[in-house]
């Protein structure tokens, strides 16, 4: 990928991590530049190279933010965007809650609302009437985080909202696979991660 040392900022204040041409402000999880054997830029998109994956994380940490990303998956594709990711040597999902990116019709996770596209992965289901683009076409998503209140948006529709320290959510975490992860959702301030799950997925803007 074409990689810059620091992200560019648009005239209206957005930080561009990927603008269709260059990757800036993202690095390999664990350190180092974006690995060119795992990710590539072609045809205006940041694309995973199917096979063993390396997640990308922001060079900066964020707590309150609005993140917009345009994404698509291949048939059966699976990916995600995590927030609050900690530098603890663990996988990104061990600390960061995930906005699920998925081919709902072609992947087994699509059968469970809590692991379907736009879900808070493994914990909370999105609105059942959300509009998901056909597989291979681009979806427009946003994550808005403000003082512990987090919103998942899809195609300009609010499809899920939760509060970081909500007692019901914390009870769900205690009953989930994340219960054994000591840093899961431990801190709001952290890196934002883009997951490489092994399948072909791509982003046209971040």
VENWODA-V861625 format. One record per run of one state. SS is the DSSP state (alpha for helix, beta for strand, coil for the rest). FROM is the first residue (numbers start at 1). TO is the last residue. Records with the same first field share a line. If there is no record, write none. Layout:
# VENWODA-V861625
SS: FROM-TO + FROM-TO
This chain:
# VENWODA-V861625
coil: 1-2 + 5-7 + 10-14 + 17-17 + 19-22 + 25-25 + 29-38 + 43-44 + 49-55 + 59-61 + 63-64 + 74-77 + 86-91 + 95-96 + 103-107 + 112-112 + 116-119 + 121-123 + 125-138 + 147-148 + 155-156 + 164-166 + 175-176 + 181-189 + 195-200 + 206-206
beta: 3-4 + 8-9 + 15-16 + 18-18 + 23-24 + 26-28 + 39-42 + 45-48 + 56-58 + 62-62 + 65-73 + 78-85 + 97-102 + 120-120 + 124-124 + 139-146 + 149-154 + 157-163 + 190-194 + 201-205
alpha: 92-94 + 108-111 + 113-115 + 167-174 + 177-180
